[in-house]
Each structure stands twice: as structure tokens, then as C-alpha cells.
Amino acid sequence: MNFEILAEKTRDLRGNPKGVSEMCKVMEDLRDESYAEGHAESREEQAQMTAKNLYEQGLTIEQIARAIGFSMETVEKWLTQKAG
């Protein structure tokens, strides 16, 4: 990508109200997408920790899967992974 082309396009967009609105919309979409990805990852990490804690307390894989909203296969994979 040629930086001069990018700079020129940015100047064009900033130079008119419709362009500014368009850039704001793109930035909002990127922010929302980034938040959704980050939120999903932290939700899965939290679910893994919860699954391990529940398993240590004697719950079955089926009970844990229902409680945290993940499949039994996923929970079983988390519980059988070697620490590392």
C-alpha cells in the first residue's frame, strides 16, 4: 500500500462532512468488532477457569457444560488439557 495514496484518501474524506461521517462509522465498526472479539476471548477464559473449579468440586462434565453454556466436548477438552 502506498502511504501517499492513503494520506490523499484520508484528506479527501476529512474534507467533507459525508467523508467525516463515513470515517466515524468505520471506526465505530472496528471498535465494536474489536470489543466483541476481546469479550469473547475473555468469556471463554473465564468459562475454562469456572469449569475446572466446578470439576474439582465434583460436578460432571455434563453439569458443567450446561452451567457455563459450552458443549460437553469443549469442556472435556479443557479438563483433559495438560497444563503448560
Secondary structure, DSSP 8 states (H G I E B T S, - for coil): --HHHHHHHHHHHHTSHHHHHHHHHHHHHHHHHHHHHHHHHHHHHHHHHHHHHHHHTT--HHHHHHHHT--HHHHHHHHHS---
